[in-house]
Amino acid sequence: MLQVYGIPNCQTVKKARVWLEEQQVDYTFHNFKTEAPTAALLQSWLQHVALDALVNKRGTTWRKLSETEQQALSQADTAIEVLIANPSVIKRPVVVDTAKEPTVTLGFDAERYAQLYRA
């Protein structure tokens, strides 16, 4: 089963969820607004994706962060705390597939999803 992390009103998350539902792929959705990621969860993602890929530097949340917080997001040891406090700065959706070998996918790309998650 897939674990999908994001914000329900994010357009990219909506596209990913619609695609998964159309393909009849079972998943559990985790809403960052009501369920902030834990340090252990973020550390597990960082074993599969680079920190600079996980941080969304294009969104309004990034622009609202202080310079100190932005700099903290460049180092894994200081980024975790900032990501927990500001989960909207995480690139969305984060899709974790633990069925075979754990994989972590960021964002939505229909072709990539078709390769990885076709039911």
C-alpha positions as CSV (number, residue, x, y, z in Angstrom):
1,M,0.0,0.0,0.0
2,L,1.2,3.5,-0.8
3,Q,1.5,6.3,1.8
4,V,0.8,9.7,0.2
5,Y,1.8,12.8,2.1
6,G,0.8,16.3,1.2
7,I,-1.8,19.1,1.5
8,P,-5.3,18.3,0.2
9,N,-5.8,21.7,-1.6
10,C,-2.4,21.5,-3.4
11,Q,-3.0,21.1,-7.1
12,T,-0.1,18.7,-7.6
13,V,-1.4,16.5,-4.7
14,K,-4.9,16.6,-6.2
15,K,-3.5,15.4,-9.6
16,A,-1.6,12.6,-8.0
17,R,-4.6,11.5,-5.9
18,V,-6.9,11.6,-8.9
19,W,-4.4,9.5,-11.0
20,L,-4.1,6.9,-8.2
21,E,-7.8,6.7,-7.8
22,E,-8.4,6.4,-11.6
23,Q,-5.8,3.5,-11.7
24,Q,-7.5,2.0,-8.6
25,V,-4.3,2.1,-6.6
26,D,-4.9,1.8,-2.9
27,Y,-3.2,4.5,-0.8
28,T,-3.5,6.2,2.6
29,F,-3.4,10.0,2.5
30,H,-1.5,11.9,5.3
31,N,-2.4,15.6,5.5
32,F,0.5,17.8,6.5
33,K,-1.9,20.4,7.9
34,T,-3.3,17.9,10.5
35,E,-0.4,15.4,10.8
36,A,3.0,17.0,10.7
37,P,5.8,14.7,9.6
38,T,8.0,13.3,12.4
39,A,11.8,13.5,12.6
40,A,12.0,9.7,12.0
41,L,9.8,9.9,9.0
42,L,11.8,12.8,7.4
43,Q,15.1,11.0,8.1
44,S,13.7,7.9,6.4
45,W,12.8,9.9,3.3
46,L,16.2,11.4,3.3
47,Q,17.7,8.0,2.9
48,H,16.0,7.8,-0.5
49,V,15.9,11.4,-1.8
50,A,18.3,14.4,-1.5
51,L,17.5,17.2,0.9
52,D,17.5,19.8,-1.9
53,A,14.9,17.7,-3.8
54,L,12.7,17.4,-0.7
55,V,12.7,21.1,-0.1
56,N,10.4,23.2,-2.4
57,K,12.2,26.5,-2.9
58,R,9.5,27.7,-5.4
59,G,6.6,28.0,-3.1
60,T,5.3,30.9,-0.9
61,T,6.3,29.0,2.3
62,W,9.9,29.2,1.2
63,R,9.7,32.9,0.5
64,K,8.1,33.5,4.0
65,L,10.9,31.7,5.8
66,S,13.6,33.7,7.5
67,E,17.1,33.7,6.0
68,T,18.2,31.6,9.0
69,E,15.5,29.0,8.3
70,Q,16.3,28.9,4.6
71,Q,20.0,28.3,5.4
72,A,19.0,25.6,8.0
73,L,17.3,23.8,5.1
74,S,20.6,23.3,3.4
75,Q,21.9,20.9,6.0
76,A,20.2,17.6,7.0
77,D,21.0,18.0,10.7
78,T,19.3,21.4,10.9
79,A,16.6,20.9,8.3
80,I,14.5,18.4,10.1
81,E,13.3,20.9,12.7
82,V,12.4,23.5,10.1
83,L,10.6,20.9,8.0
84,I,8.5,19.7,11.0
85,A,7.6,23.3,11.8
86,N,6.9,24.2,8.1
87,P,5.7,21.1,6.3
88,S,4.4,23.2,3.5
89,V,8.0,23.7,2.3
90,I,8.2,20.0,1.5
91,K,7.8,19.2,-2.2
92,R,4.4,17.5,-2.6
93,P,3.2,14.9,-2.8
94,V,5.7,12.6,-1.1
95,V,4.7,9.0,-2.1
96,V,6.2,6.1,-0.1
97,D,5.8,2.6,-1.4
98,T,6.8,0.0,1.1
99,A,5.4,-3.0,-0.8
100,K,8.7,-4.2,-2.2
101,E,11.9,-2.2,-1.6
102,P,10.9,1.1,-0.1
103,T,10.8,3.9,-2.6
104,V,10.1,7.6,-2.1
105,T,8.8,9.7,-5.0
106,L,8.4,13.4,-4.9
107,G,5.9,15.4,-7.0
108,F,3.6,14.1,-9.7
109,D,4.6,12.8,-13.1
110,A,2.0,10.5,-14.7
111,E,4.6,8.5,-16.7
112,R,6.7,7.9,-13.6
113,Y,3.6,6.9,-11.6
114,A,2.6,4.5,-14.4
115,Q,6.0,2.8,-14.1
116,L,5.9,2.6,-10.4
117,Y,2.3,2.3,-9.2
118,R,0.2,0.7,-11.9
119,A,-2.2,-1.6,-10.1
